[in-house]
Amino acid sequence: MKRIAILVSGNGTNMENILERAKKGEIPAEVSLVVSDNPQAYALRRAEKYDVECIVVDRKKCASREAFDAEIKRHLDRKKVDYILLAGFMRILGPSIIQAYPNRILNIHPALLPKFPGTHAIRDAWKAKEKVTGVTVHFVDEGVDTGPILLQREVAIDKTDTLESLEKKVHEVEYQIYPEAIHLVLRGKVEIKGRKVLIKK
């Protein structure tokens, strides 16, 4: 069975969704490690309900970004991780990790990339008065939300939507599309050619 690590920084709802689905056998993999860069992340409390090792690698306590990445990679190597899932991880992974796990790191982003990259994608789409936004699952490269796109799903922005109601709609789609993307990868249904992602039938 493939081994997964989940990297988090905040609330951890996507992480918990993945942990729950893995526990039920809906995701055919073992979540063997949760890593947070934030000692106060609520995700760590959520993860306590599951039989998974949780560690904190605090960037403030690392001498450099390279040391921070090296410490994360040490734990990934120790657990013999096959895939890395970013679930609200608010730091850019360095080249040492990305090169060690080529096309094996997934991220979920609350917008239809390449539109609205970065930290506040839902708010940015709402403020821009877009009629449609969405969710993207993509492979991670050394840029910011620039890796090859695996799956996307649209979310309509209604005239009656508030920022809070739009956030709720986007999160509901995230909980559906991320497990779907993970399934495709675990079942060997994904091929990457350059910047293109091909999904095999």
Backbone as JSON Lines, residues from 0, in Angstrom:
{"i":0,"aa":"M","n":[0.84,-1.2,0.0],"ca":[0.0,0.0,0.0],"c":[0.88,1.25,0.0]}
{"i":1,"aa":"K","n":[0.5,2.23,-0.81],"ca":[1.26,3.47,-0.9],"c":[1.13,4.26,0.4]}
{"i":2,"aa":"R","n":[2.19,5.02,0.68],"ca":[2.25,5.8,1.91],"c":[2.21,7.29,1.57]}
{"i":3,"aa":"I","n":[1.36,8.0,2.31],"ca":[1.11,9.42,2.03],"c":[1.51,10.26,3.23]}
{"i":4,"aa":"A","n":[2.07,11.43,2.95],"ca":[2.26,12.47,3.97],"c":[1.39,13.65,3.6]}
{"i":5,"aa":"I","n":[0.78,14.27,4.6],"ca":[-0.04,15.47,4.38],"c":[0.64,16.63,5.09]}
{"i":6,"aa":"L","n":[0.84,17.73,4.37],"ca":[1.46,18.93,4.93],"c":[0.4,20.0,5.13]}
{"i":7,"aa":"V","n":[0.35,20.57,6.33],"ca":[-0.7,21.51,6.7],"c":[-0.11,22.7,7.45]}
{"i":8,"aa":"S","n":[-0.9,23.79,7.46],"ca":[-0.5,24.96,8.24],"c":[-1.62,25.49,9.13]}
{"i":9,"aa":"G","n":[-2.87,25.17,8.78],"ca":[-3.98,25.83,9.46],"c":[-5.05,24.91,10.01]}
{"i":10,"aa":"N","n":[-6.27,25.12,9.54],"ca":[-7.45,24.49,10.12],"c":[-7.51,22.98,9.88]}
{"i":11,"aa":"G","n":[-7.13,22.55,8.7],"ca":[-6.99,21.12,8.44],"c":[-8.24,20.39,8.01]}
{"i":12,"aa":"T","n":[-9.21,21.08,7.43],"ca":[-10.44,20.38,7.03],"c":[-10.2,19.45,5.84]}
{"i":13,"aa":"N","n":[-9.39,19.87,4.88],"ca":[-9.07,18.97,3.76],"c":[-8.25,17.78,4.25]}
{"i":14,"aa":"M","n":[-7.34,18.03,5.18],"ca":[-6.57,16.93,5.75],"c":[-7.48,15.92,6.43]}
{"i":15,"aa":"E","n":[-8.43,16.42,7.23],"ca":[-9.33,15.51,7.95],"c":[-10.21,14.73,6.98]}
{"i":16,"aa":"N","n":[-10.64,15.36,5.91],"ca":[-11.43,14.67,4.89],"c":[-10.64,13.5,4.3]}
{"i":17,"aa":"I","n":[-9.36,13.73,4.03],"ca":[-8.5,12.67,3.47],"c":[-8.28,11.57,4.51]}
{"i":18,"aa":"L","n":[-7.99,11.96,5.75],"ca":[-7.78,10.98,6.81],"c":[-9.02,10.1,7.02]}
{"i":19,"aa":"E","n":[-10.19,10.72,7.0],"ca":[-11.42,9.97,7.22],"c":[-11.68,9.0,6.07]}
{"i":20,"aa":"R","n":[-11.44,9.45,4.86],"ca":[-11.66,8.58,3.69],"c":[-10.64,7.44,3.66]}
{"i":21,"aa":"A","n":[-9.41,7.72,4.07],"ca":[-8.41,6.66,4.12],"c":[-8.78,5.64,5.21]}
{"i":22,"aa":"K","n":[-9.27,6.13,6.33],"ca":[-9.68,5.24,7.43],"c":[-10.8,4.3,6.98]}
{"i":23,"aa":"K","n":[-11.72,4.8,6.16],"ca":[-12.84,3.99,5.67],"c":[-12.47,3.12,4.47]}
{"i":24,"aa":"G","n":[-11.25,3.27,3.98],"ca":[-10.83,2.51,2.81],"c":[-11.22,3.13,1.49]}
{"i":25,"aa":"E","n":[-11.76,4.34,1.53],"ca":[-12.18,5.03,0.3],"c":[-10.99,5.59,-0.46]}
{"i":26,"aa":"I","n":[-9.9,5.86,0.24],"ca":[-8.63,6.21,-0.4],"c":[-7.67,5.06,-0.11]}
{"i":27,"aa":"P","n":[-7.23,4.35,-1.16],"ca":[-6.44,3.13,-0.98],"c":[-4.97,3.42,-0.69]}
{"i":28,"aa":"A","n":[-4.73,4.04,0.44],"ca":[-3.36,4.38,0.84],"c":[-3.32,4.57,2.34]}
{"i":29,"aa":"E","n":[-2.11,4.53,2.87],"ca":[-1.91,4.78,4.3],"c":[-1.38,6.19,4.48]}
{"i":30,"aa":"V","n":[-2.1,6.99,5.26],"ca":[-1.57,8.29,5.64],"c":[-0.63,8.06,6.82]}
{"i":31,"aa":"S","n":[0.65,8.13,6.56],"ca":[1.63,7.73,7.57],"c":[2.26,8.91,8.3]}
{"i":32,"aa":"L","n":[1.99,10.13,7.82],"ca":[2.62,11.28,8.45],"c":[1.83,12.55,8.16]}
{"i":33,"aa":"V","n":[1.66,13.39,9.2],"ca":[1.14,14.75,9.05],"c":[2.23,15.69,9.52]}
{"i":34,"aa":"V","n":[2.58,16.66,8.68],"ca":[3.62,17.63,8.99],"c":[3.0,19.02,9.0]}
{"i":35,"aa":"S","n":[3.26,19.79,10.06],"ca":[2.82,21.18,10.11],"c":[4.0,22.08,10.37]}
{"i":36,"aa":"D","n":[3.99,23.24,9.71],"ca":[5.01,24.25,9.99],"c":[4.56,25.18,11.11]}
{"i":37,"aa":"N","n":[3.32,24.99,11.58],"ca":[2.71,25.88,12.56],"c":[2.36,25.1,13.83]}
{"i":38,"aa":"P","n":[3.05,25.35,14.93],"ca":[2.77,24.6,16.16],"c":[1.34,24.79,16.67]}
{"i":39,"aa":"Q","n":[0.7,25.89,16.27],"ca":[-0.66,26.19,16.74],"c":[-1.74,25.74,15.76]}
{"i":40,"aa":"A","n":[-1.37,25.07,14.7],"ca":[-2.36,24.68,13.68],"c":[-3.44,23.79,14.28]}
{"i":41,"aa":"Y","n":[-4.7,24.15,14.04],"ca":[-5.8,23.33,14.55],"c":[-5.81,21.96,13.88]}
{"i":42,"aa":"A","n":[-5.19,21.88,12.72],"ca":[-5.08,20.59,12.02],"c":[-4.45,19.52,12.91]}
{"i":43,"aa":"L","n":[-3.52,19.92,13.75],"ca":[-2.86,18.95,14.63],"c":[-3.84,18.34,15.62]}
{"i":44,"aa":"R","n":[-4.78,19.15,16.08],"ca":[-5.81,18.63,16.99],"c":[-6.77,17.71,16.24]}
{"i":45,"aa":"R","n":[-7.09,18.07,15.02],"ca":[-7.96,17.2,14.21],"c":[-7.29,15.84,13.99]}
{"i":46,"aa":"A","n":[-5.99,15.86,13.74],"ca":[-5.27,14.63,13.41],"c":[-5.15,13.69,14.61]}
{"i":47,"aa":"E","n":[-5.34,14.22,15.83],"ca":[-5.23,13.39,17.03],"c":[-6.24,12.24,17.03]}
{"i":48,"aa":"K","n":[-7.34,12.41,16.29],"ca":[-8.39,11.38,16.27],"c":[-8.01,10.18,15.4]}
{"i":49,"aa":"Y","n":[-6.9,10.3,14.7],"ca":[-6.52,9.26,13.75],"c":[-5.15,8.68,14.15]}
{"i":50,"aa":"D","n":[-4.92,7.47,13.77],"ca":[-3.67,6.79,14.12],"c":[-2.59,7.19,13.12]}
{"i":51,"aa":"V","n":[-2.12,8.42,13.26],"ca":[-1.13,8.94,12.32],"c":[-0.11,9.77,13.11]}
{"i":52,"aa":"E","n":[1.14,9.63,12.75],"ca":[2.19,10.42,13.41],"c":[2.11,11.87,12.94]}
{"i":53,"aa":"C","n":[2.16,12.79,13.9],"ca":[2.15,14.23,13.59],"c":[3.45,14.85,14.09]}
{"i":54,"aa":"I","n":[4.05,15.67,13.27],"ca":[5.25,16.39,13.69],"c":[5.12,17.85,13.3]}
{"i":55,"aa":"V","n":[5.85,18.7,14.02],"ca":[5.92,20.13,13.72],"c":[7.34,20.46,13.33]}
{"i":56,"aa":"V","n":[7.48,21.1,12.18],"ca":[8.78,21.64,11.77],"c":[8.58,23.15,11.66]}
{"i":57,"aa":"D","n":[8.99,23.85,12.68],"ca":[8.75,25.29,12.8],"c":[9.83,26.05,12.04]}
{"i":58,"aa":"R","n":[9.41,26.77,11.01],"ca":[10.38,27.51,10.2],"c":[11.16,28.51,11.04]}
{"i":59,"aa":"K","n":[10.52,29.08,12.06],"ca":[11.19,30.09,12.89],"c":[12.34,29.5,13.68]}
{"i":60,"aa":"K","n":[12.3,28.19,13.89],"ca":[13.36,27.54,14.66],"c":[14.43,26.92,13.78]}
{"i":61,"aa":"C","n":[14.29,27.08,12.46],"ca":[15.29,26.56,11.52],"c":[16.2,27.7,11.08]}
{"i":62,"aa":"A","n":[17.46,27.4,10.96],"ca":[18.45,28.43,10.66],"c":[18.27,29.03,9.27]}
{"i":63,"aa":"S","n":[17.69,28.25,8.35],"ca":[17.52,28.72,6.97],"c":[16.37,27.95,6.33]}
{"i":64,"aa":"R","n":[15.98,28.43,5.17],"ca":[14.95,27.7,4.44],"c":[15.44,26.31,4.05]}
{"i":65,"aa":"E","n":[16.73,26.22,3.7],"ca":[17.3,24.93,3.33],"c":[17.25,23.96,4.51]}
{"i":66,"aa":"A","n":[17.51,24.48,5.71],"ca":[17.46,23.63,6.91],"c":[16.03,23.19,7.2]}
{"i":67,"aa":"F","n":[15.08,24.08,6.96],"ca":[13.66,23.76,7.13],"c":[13.24,22.64,6.18]}
{"i":68,"aa":"D","n":[13.6,22.79,4.91],"ca":[13.27,21.75,3.92],"c":[13.96,20.44,4.26]}
{"i":69,"aa":"A","n":[15.21,20.52,4.7],"ca":[15.96,19.3,5.02],"c":[15.32,18.54,6.17]}
{"i":70,"aa":"E","n":[14.81,19.27,7.15],"ca":[14.17,18.62,8.3],"c":[12.86,17.94,7.87]}
{"i":71,"aa":"I","n":[12.08,18.61,7.03],"ca":[10.86,17.97,6.51],"c":[11.21,16.73,5.71]}
{"i":72,"aa":"K","n":[12.2,16.87,4.83],"ca":[12.59,15.73,3.98],"c":[13.11,14.57,4.82]}
{"i":73,"aa":"R","n":[13.77,14.86,5.91],"ca":[14.27,13.79,6.77],"c":[13.11,12.92,7.3]}
{"i":74,"aa":"H","n":[12.03,13.59,7.67],"ca":[10.87,12.85,8.17],"c":[10.15,12.11,7.04]}
{"i":75,"aa":"L","n":[10.07,12.73,5.88],"ca":[9.45,12.07,4.72],"c":[10.23,10.8,4.36]}
{"i":76,"aa":"D","n":[11.55,10.92,4.36],"ca":[12.41,9.77,4.04],"c":[12.28,8.68,5.12]}
{"i":77,"aa":"R","n":[12.22,9.12,6.36],"ca":[12.11,8.17,7.47],"c":[10.84,7.33,7.37]}
{"i":78,"aa":"K","n":[9.75,7.95,6.91],"ca":[8.48,7.24,6.79],"c":[8.31,6.56,5.43]}
{"i":79,"aa":"K","n":[9.34,6.69,4.57],"ca":[9.3,6.08,3.23],"c":[8.02,6.47,2.48]}
{"i":80,"aa":"V","n":[7.78,7.76,2.43],"ca":[6.57,8.3,1.81],"c":[6.63,8.17,0.29]}
{"i":81,"aa":"D","n":[5.5,7.79,-0.3],"ca":[5.4,7.71,-1.76],"c":[4.86,9.01,-2.36]}
{"i":82,"aa":"Y","n":[3.87,9.61,-1.69],"ca":[3.24,10.83,-2.2],"c":[3.08,11.85,-1.08]}
{"i":83,"aa":"I","n":[3.13,13.12,-1.48],"ca":[2.93,14.23,-0.55],"c":[1.69,15.0,-0.99]}
{"i":84,"aa":"L","n":[0.8,15.27,-0.04],"ca":[-0.39,16.06,-0.31],"c":[-0.31,17.36,0.48]}
{"i":85,"aa":"L","n":[-0.39,18.48,-0.2],"ca":[-0.45,19.77,0.47],"c":[-1.92,20.1,0.71]}
{"i":86,"aa":"A","n":[-2.26,20.4,1.96],"ca":[-3.65,20.69,2.31],"c":[-3.67,21.95,3.17]}
{"i":87,"aa":"G","n":[-3.57,23.08,2.5],"ca":[-3.49,24.33,3.24],"c":[-2.11,24.56,3.84]}
{"i":88,"aa":"F","n":[-1.09,24.09,3.14],"ca":[0.3,24.31,3.58],"c":[0.75,25.64,3.01]}
{"i":89,"aa":"M","n":[1.08,26.58,3.89],"ca":[1.25,27.97,3.47],"c":[2.7,28.35,3.21]}
{"i":90,"aa":"R","n":[3.52,27.37,2.88],"ca":[4.91,27.66,2.52],"c":[5.24,26.99,1.19]}
{"i":91,"aa":"I","n":[6.19,27.58,0.49],"ca":[6.63,27.01,-0.78],"c":[7.71,25.98,-0.49]}
{"i":92,"aa":"L","n":[7.5,24.78,-1.0],"ca":[8.51,23.74,-0.82],"c":[9.74,24.05,-1.66]}
{"i":93,"aa":"G","n":[10.89,23.77,-1.09],"ca":[12.13,24.04,-1.8],"c":[12.49,22.97,-2.8]}
{"i":94,"aa":"P","n":[13.49,23.25,-3.65],"ca":[13.88,22.33,-4.72],"c":[14.3,20.95,-4.21]}
{"i":95,"aa":"S","n":[14.89,20.88,-3.02],"ca":[15.37,19.58,-2.54],"c":[14.23,18.59,-2.35]}
{"i":96,"aa":"I","n":[13.07,19.07,-1.92],"ca":[11.91,18.19,-1.74],"c":[11.24,17.91,-3.08]}
{"i":97,"aa":"I","n":[11.05,18.95,-3.87],"ca":[10.36,18.78,-5.15],"c":[11.14,17.85,-6.07]}
{"i":98,"aa":"Q","n":[12.44,17.98,-6.09],"ca":[13.26,17.12,-6.95],"c":[13.31,15.68,-6.44]}
{"i":99,"aa":"A","n":[13.14,15.5,-5.13],"ca":[13.15,14.15,-4.56],"c":[11.82,13.42,-4.79]}
{"i":100,"aa":"Y","n":[10.75,14.19,-5.06],"ca":[9.42,13.61,-5.27],"c":[8.81,14.16,-6.56]}
{"i":101,"aa":"P","n":[9.46,13.91,-7.69],"ca":[8.97,14.48,-8.95],"c":[7.6,13.92,-9.32]}
{"i":102,"aa":"N","n":[6.67,14.83,-9.58],"ca":[5.29,14.46,-9.96],"c":[4.63,13.58,-8.9]}
{"i":103,"aa":"R","n":[5.05,13.74,-7.65],"ca":[4.46,12.97,-6.56],"c":[3.99,13.89,-5.43]}
{"i":104,"aa":"I","n":[3.87,15.19,-5.73],"ca":[3.36,16.15,-4.76],"c":[2.13,16.82,-5.36]}
{"i":105,"aa":"L","n":[1.02,16.74,-4.66],"ca":[-0.22,17.36,-5.11],"c":[-0.6,18.52,-4.2]}
{"i":106,"aa":"N","n":[-1.24,19.52,-4.78],"ca":[-1.76,20.65,-4.02],"c":[-3.18,20.94,-4.47]}
{"i":107,"aa":"I","n":[-4.0,21.41,-3.54],"ca":[-5.36,21.85,-3.89],"c":[-5.41,23.35,-3.71]}
{"i":108,"aa":"H","n":[-6.01,24.03,-4.71],"ca":[-6.05,25.49,-4.72],"c":[-7.47,25.95,-4.97]}
{"i":109,"aa":"P","n":[-7.99,26.9,-4.18],"ca":[-9.39,27.31,-4.29],"c":[-9.66,28.37,-5.36]}
{"i":110,"aa":"A","n":[-9.27,28.06,-6.58],"ca":[-9.55,28.92,-7.74],"c":[-9.28,28.11,-8.99]}
{"i":111,"aa":"L","n":[-9.69,28.67,-10.13],"ca":[-9.42,28.02,-11.4],"c":[-8.1,28.54,-11.95]}
{"i":112,"aa":"L","n":[-7.02,27.93,-11.52],"ca":[-5.7,28.35,-12.0],"c":[-5.65,28.29,-13.53]}
{"i":113,"aa":"P","n":[-4.92,29.2,-14.18],"ca":[-3.94,30.12,-13.59],"c":[-4.53,31.4,-12.99]}
{"i":114,"aa":"K","n":[-5.86,31.56,-12.98],"ca":[-6.44,32.75,-12.36],"c":[-6.35,32.65,-10.84]}
{"i":115,"aa":"F","n":[-6.08,33.76,-10.22],"ca":[-6.09,33.91,-8.77],"c":[-5.17,32.93,-8.03]}
{"i":116,"aa":"P","n":[-3.89,32.94,-8.36],"ca":[-2.94,32.16,-7.55],"c":[-2.73,32.85,-6.21]}
{"i":117,"aa":"G","n":[-2.02,32.18,-5.32],"ca":[-1.66,32.82,-4.06],"c":[-2.61,32.51,-2.92]}
{"i":118,"aa":"T","n":[-2.44,33.24,-1.83],"ca":[-3.04,32.9,-0.55],"c":[-4.52,33.18,-0.44]}
{"i":119,"aa":"H","n":[-5.02,34.24,-1.08],"ca":[-6.4,34.69,-0.85],"c":[-7.26,34.53,-2.1]}
{"i":120,"aa":"A","n":[-7.21,33.35,-2.69],"ca":[-7.85,33.14,-3.99],"c":[-9.36,33.31,-3.96]}
{"i":121,"aa":"I","n":[-10.02,32.8,-2.94],"ca":[-11.48,32.92,-2.87],"c":[-11.88,34.39,-2.74]}
{"i":122,"aa":"R","n":[-11.24,35.08,-1.84],"ca":[-11.52,36.51,-1.65],"c":[-11.21,37.3,-2.92]}
{"i":123,"aa":"D","n":[-10.12,36.98,-3.58],"ca":[-9.73,37.71,-4.78],"c":[-10.77,37.54,-5.88]}
{"i":124,"aa":"A","n":[-11.28,36.31,-6.07],"ca":[-12.3,36.06,-7.09],"c":[-13.59,36.78,-6.75]}
{"i":125,"aa":"W","n":[-13.96,36.78,-5.47],"ca":[-15.19,37.43,-5.03],"c":[-15.1,38.94,-5.22]}
{"i":126,"aa":"K","n":[-13.96,39.52,-4.84],"ca":[-13.78,40.97,-4.98],"c":[-13.74,41.39,-6.44]}
{"i":127,"aa":"A","n":[-13.26,40.49,-7.3],"ca":[-13.19,40.8,-8.73],"c":[-14.54,40.68,-9.42]}
{"i":128,"aa":"K","n":[-15.55,40.29,-8.64],"ca":[-16.93,40.14,-9.15],"c":[-16.99,39.13,-10.29]}
{"i":129,"aa":"E","n":[-16.22,38.07,-10.17],"ca":[-16.27,36.98,-11.13],"c":[-17.63,36.27,-11.03]}
{"i":130,"aa":"K","n":[-18.07,35.7,-12.13],"ca":[-19.31,34.92,-12.1],"c":[-19.04,33.46,-11.79]}
{"i":131,"aa":"V","n":[-17.81,33.04,-12.04],"ca":[-17.42,31.65,-11.8],"c":[-16.02,31.62,-11.21]}
{"i":132,"aa":"T","n":[-15.84,30.8,-10.2],"ca":[-14.5,30.47,-9.72],"c":[-14.43,28.94,-9.66]}
{"i":133,"aa":"G","n":[-13.64,28.38,-8.78],"ca":[-13.59,26.93,-8.74],"c":[-12.47,26.41,-7.89]}
{"i":134,"aa":"V","n":[-12.11,25.16,-8.16],"ca":[-11.07,24.47,-7.4],"c":[-10.15,23.77,-8.4]}
{"i":135,"aa":"T","n":[-8.86,23.8,-8.12],"ca":[-7.85,23.14,-8.95],"c":[-7.02,22.19,-8.09]}
{"i":136,"aa":"V","n":[-6.79,21.0,-8.6],"ca":[-5.79,20.11,-8.02],"c":[-4.64,20.03,-9.03]}
{"i":137,"aa":"H","n":[-3.44,20.34,-8.57],"ca":[-2.31,20.37,-9.5],"c":[-1.08,19.74,-8.86]}
{"i":138,"aa":"F","n":[-0.17,19.32,-9.72],"ca":[1.13,18.85,-9.26],"c":[1.98,20.06,-8.89]}
{"i":139,"aa":"V","n":[2.87,19.87,-7.95],"ca":[3.67,20.98,-7.43],"c":[5.01,21.03,-8.14]}
{"i":140,"aa":"D","n":[5.33,22.22,-8.63],"ca":[6.67,22.47,-9.16],"c":[7.31,23.56,-8.29]}
{"i":141,"aa":"E","n":[8.35,24.18,-8.78],"ca":[9.08,25.14,-7.95],"c":[8.49,26.54,-7.99]}
{"i":142,"aa":"G","n":[7.41,26.74,-8.73],"ca":[6.73,28.03,-8.74],"c":[5.62,28.07,-7.7]}
{"i":143,"aa":"V","n":[4.82,29.14,-7.75],"ca":[3.68,29.31,-6.85],"c":[2.41,29.0,-7.63]}
{"i":144,"aa":"D","n":[1.82,27.85,-7.36],"ca":[0.57,27.43,-8.02],"c":[0.72,27.36,-9.54]}
{"i":145,"aa":"T","n":[1.88,26.88,-9.99],"ca":[2.16,26.87,-11.43],"c":[2.31,25.46,-12.0]}
{"i":146,"aa":"G","n":[2.2,24.42,-11.19],"ca":[2.44,23.07,-11.66],"c":[1.35,22.54,-12.57]}
{"i":147,"aa":"P","n":[1.6,21.45,-13.28],"ca":[0.63,20.87,-14.2],"c":[-0.7,20.58,-13.51]}
{"i":148,"aa":"I","n":[-1.79,20.96,-14.19],"ca":[-3.13,20.84,-13.61],"c":[-3.69,19.45,-13.85]}
{"i":149,"aa":"L","n":[-4.14,18.82,-12.77],"ca":[-4.72,17.48,-12.84],"c":[-6.23,17.54,-13.01]}
{"i":150,"aa":"L","n":[-6.92,18.22,-12.1],"ca":[-8.37,18.34,-12.17],"c":[-8.79,19.77,-11.83]}
{"i":151,"aa":"Q","n":[-9.91,20.2,-12.44],"ca":[-10.53,21.47,-12.08],"c":[-12.04,21.3,-12.05]}
{"i":152,"aa":"R","n":[-12.67,22.07,-11.18],"ca":[-14.14,22.05,-11.13],"c":[-14.64,23.46,-10.84]}
{"i":153,"aa":"E","n":[-15.66,23.87,-11.58],"ca":[-16.18,25.22,-11.43],"c":[-17.13,25.35,-10.25]}
{"i":154,"aa":"V","n":[-17.16,26.56,-9.69],"ca":[-18.12,26.93,-8.66],"c":[-18.73,28.27,-9.07]}
{"i":155,"aa":"A","n":[-20.05,28.3,-9.23],"ca":[-20.73,29.53,-9.62],"c":[-20.72,30.53,-8.46]}
{"i":156,"aa":"I","n":[-20.5,31.79,-8.8],"ca":[-20.61,32.87,-7.8],"c":[-21.93,33.59,-8.06]}
{"i":157,"aa":"D","n":[-22.88,33.38,-7.19],"ca":[-24.21,33.97,-7.35],"c":[-24.22,35.41,-6.83]}
{"i":158,"aa":"K","n":[-25.18,36.17,-7.32],"ca":[-25.3,37.57,-6.87],"c":[-25.57,37.66,-5.38]}
{"i":159,"aa":"T","n":[-26.2,36.63,-4.85],"ca":[-26.55,36.63,-3.42],"c":[-25.41,36.12,-2.53]}
{"i":160,"aa":"D","n":[-24.33,35.64,-3.13],"ca":[-23.23,35.09,-2.34],"c":[-22.53,36.18,-1.53]}
{"i":161,"aa":"T","n":[-22.23,35.84,-0.3],"ca":[-21.28,36.61,0.5],"c":[-19.93,35.9,0.39]}
{"i":162,"aa":"L","n":[-18.9,36.53,0.9],"ca":[-17.6,35.87,0.89],"c":[-17.68,34.56,1.68]}
{"i":163,"aa":"E","n":[-18.4,34.58,2.79],"ca":[-18.51,33.39,3.64],"c":[-19.26,32.27,2.93]}
{"i":164,"aa":"S","n":[-20.36,32.6,2.23],"ca":[-21.12,31.55,1.54],"c":[-20.33,30.99,0.37]}
{"i":165,"aa":"L","n":[-19.55,31.85,-0.29],"ca":[-18.71,31.37,-1.39],"c":[-17.61,30.45,-0.86]}
{"i":166,"aa":"E","n":[-17.01,30.81,0.24],"ca":[-15.99,29.95,0.85],"c":[-16.56,28.57,1.15]}
{"i":167,"aa":"K","n":[-17.78,28.53,1.68],"ca":[-18.41,27.25,2.0],"c":[-18.62,26.41,0.74]}
{"i":168,"aa":"K","n":[-19.08,27.05,-0.33],"ca":[-19.3,26.33,-1.59],"c":[-18.0,25.79,-2.16]}
{"i":169,"aa":"V","n":[-16.95,26.59,-2.11],"ca":[-15.66,26.17,-2.64],"c":[-15.11,25.0,-1.81]}
{"i":170,"aa":"H","n":[-15.23,25.09,-0.5],"ca":[-14.71,24.01,0.36],"c":[-15.45,22.7,0.11]}
{"i":171,"aa":"E","n":[-16.74,22.77,-0.12],"ca":[-17.51,21.55,-0.4],"c":[-17.01,20.86,-1.67]}
{"i":172,"aa":"V","n":[-16.64,21.65,-2.66],"ca":[-16.09,21.08,-3.89],"c":[-14.69,20.52,-3.64]}
{"i":173,"aa":"E","n":[-13.91,21.2,-2.81],"ca":[-12.58,20.69,-2.47],"c":[-12.66,19.28,-1.88]}
{"i":174,"aa":"Y","n":[-13.63,19.07,-1.0],"ca":[-13.75,17.77,-0.33],"c":[-14.11,16.65,-1.31]}
{"i":175,"aa":"Q","n":[-14.67,17.01,-2.46],"ca":[-15.0,16.02,-3.49],"c":[-13.83,15.79,-4.45]}
{"i":176,"aa":"I","n":[-13.25,16.89,-4.91],"ca":[-12.3,16.79,-6.03],"c":[-10.92,16.29,-5.59]}
{"i":177,"aa":"Y","n":[-10.51,16.62,-4.36],"ca":[-9.17,16.17,-3.93],"c":[-9.1,14.65,-3.81]}
{"i":178,"aa":"P","n":[-10.07,13.98,-3.15],"ca":[-10.02,12.51,-3.15],"c":[-10.09,11.9,-4.54]}
{"i":179,"aa":"E","n":[-10.85,12.52,-5.45],"ca":[-10.91,12.01,-6.83],"c":[-9.52,12.07,-7.47]}
{"i":180,"aa":"A","n":[-8.83,13.18,-7.28],"ca":[-7.5,13.33,-7.86],"c":[-6.52,12.33,-7.25]}
{"i":181,"aa":"I","n":[-6.6,12.15,-5.94],"ca":[-5.72,11.19,-5.25],"c":[-5.95,9.78,-5.79]}
{"i":182,"aa":"H","n":[-7.21,9.43,-5.99],"ca":[-7.54,8.12,-6.55],"c":[-6.9,7.92,-7.92]}
{"i":183,"aa":"L","n":[-7.0,8.92,-8.77],"ca":[-6.43,8.81,-10.12],"c":[-4.93,8.54,-10.05]}
{"i":184,"aa":"V","n":[-4.25,9.26,-9.18],"ca":[-2.79,9.1,-9.05],"c":[-2.45,7.73,-8.49]}
{"i":185,"aa":"L","n":[-3.14,7.33,-7.43],"ca":[-2.84,6.04,-6.79],"c":[-3.11,4.86,-7.71]}
{"i":186,"aa":"R","n":[-4.08,5.0,-8.59],"ca":[-4.44,3.91,-9.51],"c":[-3.61,3.94,-10.79]}
{"i":187,"aa":"G","n":[-2.64,4.82,-10.87],"ca":[-1.77,4.88,-12.04],"c":[-2.45,5.38,-13.3]}
{"i":188,"aa":"K","n":[-3.46,6.22,-13.11],"ca":[-4.25,6.7,-14.25],"c":[-3.74,8.04,-14.8]}
{"i":189,"aa":"V","n":[-2.63,8.52,-14.26],"ca":[-2.17,9.86,-14.63],"c":[-0.79,9.77,-15.29]}
{"i":190,"aa":"E","n":[-0.67,10.45,-16.42],"ca":[0.61,10.56,-17.12],"c":[0.89,12.03,-17.38]}
{"i":191,"aa":"I","n":[2.11,12.46,-17.08],"ca":[2.48,13.85,-17.3],"c":[3.45,13.93,-18.45]}
{"i":192,"aa":"K","n":[3.08,14.74,-19.45],"ca":[3.95,14.98,-20.61],"c":[4.19,16.48,-20.71]}
{"i":193,"aa":"G","n":[5.37,16.9,-20.25],"ca":[5.66,18.33,-20.23],"c":[4.75,19.01,-19.23]}
{"i":194,"aa":"R","n":[3.95,19.96,-19.73],"ca":[3.03,20.68,-18.88],"c":[1.64,20.08,-18.91]}
{"i":195,"aa":"K","n":[1.44,19.03,-19.72],"ca":[0.13,18.45,-19.88],"c":[-0.05,17.22,-18.99]}
{"i":196,"aa":"V","n":[-1.25,17.08,-18.44],"ca":[-1.59,15.92,-17.65],"c":[-2.6,15.1,-18.44]}
{"i":197,"aa":"L","n":[-2.28,13.85,-18.69],"ca":[-3.18,12.94,-19.41],"c":[-3.78,11.97,-18.42]}
{"i":198,"aa":"I","n":[-5.11,11.8,-18.47],"ca":[-5.81,10.86,-17.61],"c":[-6.21,9.66,-18.43]}
{"i":199,"aa":"K","n":[-5.69,8.5,-18.05],"ca":[-5.96,7.27,-18.8],"c":[-7.31,6.69,-18.38]}
{"i":200,"aa":"K","n":[-7.96,6.06,-19.32],"ca":[-9.24,5.4,-19.02],"c":[-9.01,3.98,-18.53]}
